Amino acid sequence: MEALISLIIGVLTACGVYLSLRGRTFPVVLGLTLLSYAANLFLLVMGRLVIGTPPIIVDGTNGYTDPLPQALVLTAIVISFAMTAFVIVLALKTYKELGNDHVDGIHKP
Amino acid sequence: MMTHLIIFPVLLPLAAGIILLLLRQRNQLLERGLSIISIVTQIFLAFQILSAVSHGDILVYALGDWSAPYGIILVADRLAAWMLLITALLSLFAMFYAIPITEQAGRHFHVLFQLQLFGLNGAFLTGDLFNLFVFFEILLIASYSLLLHGGGRLRTKAGLHFVVINLVGSTLFLFAVGILYGTLGTLNMADLAIKLAHLPAEDVALVQVAGLLLFSVFALKAALVPLHLWLPSAYAHTSAPIAALFAIMTKVGAYSILRIYTLIFGAEAGLSAHLIEGWLLPLALITLLVGMLGVVASTHLRQQIAFLVVASVGTLLTAFGLNTQASIAAGLFYLPHSTFATAAFFLLANSIAIRRAEWEDRLDVGPVIPHARLLGGLFFVAAMLLAGLPPLSGFIGKFMILHASLAHSALPWVMSVVLITSLLSLIALARTGSLLFYRAQPPNPLSNTASITTIYQELLPIISLLSLCMILVIWGGTITQFLHFTAEQLLQPSRYIEAVLLTGRN
């Protein structure tokens, strides 16, 4: 499972980097979203992958799930959500003001 | 009251921002009054905190009374108090300038301004790495909106670049935080420092990756070469008071570099000690050089000042990169000087540009502007400050940095780069000044600049910011002494760590 998760994070990051280097705003926004997904998943995994153990230690259990990364990742998700919303609105605004959706405002056919 | 003192600089702008949002611009006078009262109170609070920590105490505030390292804490030491004071003073004068001009350009100006201060104050006070990330995001999202305030083609384009690059920066920050938590199991800065000193050798490489990732994030915020490319267009195209307020934004990056790499990756970090020592100084010197070449090559006044900001970051981080007590003190003296001087210059550039009709701030022979003597005199003072000519604070700051570098092995590099760039800035600013004021043509009777007659409202914040630089010189002895103690405190992180981890235990 560790290998699968790391593979997913790697693919998400690679796609995110590729897309955010594109010339048009829509792929860039998509790339940023994928990057933030990768970061959130990475943050979650940093509490180690544990199945079936409680987050709060009680008698009679061995091992626990670290609840802190889950709290961190919630905060990070909310923040990246807000940022994505902002950047979408900004991308629309740039499209309206510059007349095209190129990040530098220059349309290259 | 005293125990809760250090939460107020965070709560006050947040509360003021929320109240201002609820007012919905029903009453302009009330809105302005509230905004200014909030900032003035923040100055007062900053002075209170400064006097409380000036004897070397470190104030720790455990939010919700959850003691460190489990809860989030706010920490006020000399450095944090110093940064709070600089931010509050700068924001007051930026606000004074904004009130007659920029405020009308869009809605929620005051709300965003207060939230920006909320983020800044929080970033300076927090003692938790994830919390630092959160405050970074708060100040960034406020800054995105402030940067775009008023709109316009070029501003929107520069804003998009600024937002995208900072979002990538935030992602890197999260990765770094994740690695640190995954290997060290904590995010409290003081606790991180302790855990790092006892790190098993096989994890060291991983933590160093996280440390360098963090460095690249802070370098991005501080506009260190090669991550400086977003700054000139963003600062040159936003409105003047916002550009002036943003003079502190690059310093947040510099502050974070200083904090993290003295506290966590400092001398006592075991195998990861002095992690960025080999990177910071060369990059800072290159930044200084690149910034100053940008100043020489600029075609517009605001662009020129934006490059001066890049160059000042270079000088500041050169001082931090030398990493001795004297050089850090020198850097901390240079920090408010460069902040106030560039802020005043941005405001002045706007006052000049709106009087030059269609020439705006283009560095070209234009018409004689009204109040040319007054504005020219202020331009002269600001240029002298930024070029570092005696007897003003720029000279003292640079002199202290050069003096601190005397014993350092990189002395020839530091000396030559700092002195050559000072000469370059002198040449560039002299050329700008003569273009704007001496070689100006008589005004074209058709151009309509007569509508702008009131100038004294604009002059007050500019003169105040320039006089703050004078105050740095006049009380230079006291301030320098305080900053030496600040640097001493930074280089002994054990006192910070003790203060944080012992809170709530007794």
Contacts between the chains, C-beta under 8 A, distances in Angstrom:
chain1	res1	chain2	res2	distance
A	16	B	171	7.8
A	20	B	164	7.1
A	20	B	168	6.5
A	25	B	160	7.1
A	28	B	164	6.1
A	32	B	164	6.8
A	32	B	167	5.0
A	32	B	168	7.1
A	32	B	171	7.7
A	35	B	167	7.8
A	35	B	168	6.8
A	35	B	171	4.6
A	36	B	167	7.6
A	36	B	170	7.9
A	36	B	171	5.9
A	36	B	174	7.8
A	38	B	171	7.6
A	39	B	171	4.7
A	39	B	174	3.9
A	39	B	175	5.7
A	39	B	178	7.3
A	40	B	174	7.3
A	42	B	174	7.3
A	42	B	175	6.0
A	42	B	178	4.9
A	43	B	174	5.8
A	43	B	177	7.1
A	43	B	178	4.4
A	43	B	181	7.7
A	45	B	178	7.9
A	45	B	182	7.9
A	46	B	178	4.4
A	46	B	179	7.3
A	46	B	181	5.1
A	46	B	182	3.7
A	47	B	181	7.9
A	47	B	182	7.9
A	48	B	182	7.9
A	68	B	181	7.4
A	69	B	178	7.8
A	69	B	181	6.7
A	72	B	130	5.8
A	72	B	177	7.6
A	72	B	181	7.4
A	72	B	187	8.0
A	75	B	130	7.5
A	75	B	134	6.5
A	76	B	174	5.8
A	79	B	134	7.1
A	79	B	137	4.9
A	79	B	170	7.7
A	80	B	170	7.7
A	82	B	141	6.7
A	83	B	137	7.4
A	83	B	141	6.9
A	83	B	167	5.7
A	83	B	170	7.2
A	86	B	141	6.5
A	86	B	144	6.4
A	86	B	163	7.1
A	87	B	163	5.7
A	87	B	164	7.1
A	87	B	167	6.6
A	90	B	144	7.5
A	90	B	148	7.3
A	90	B	156	7.6
A	90	B	159	6.7
A	90	B	160	5.9
A	90	B	163	5.9
A	91	B	160	7.1
A	93	B	148	7.8
A	93	B	151	7.9
A	93	B	156	5.9
A	94	B	156	5.3
A	94	B	157	6.6
A	94	B	160	5.2
A	97	B	151	7.4
A	97	B	152	7.7
A	97	B	153	5.3
A	97	B	156	4.9
A	98	B	153	6.3
A	98	B	156	7.1
A	98	B	157	6.4
A	103	B	160	6.4
A	103	B	161	7.3
A	103	B	164	7.4
A	104	B	157	7.2
A	105	B	153	7.5
A	105	B	157	4.8
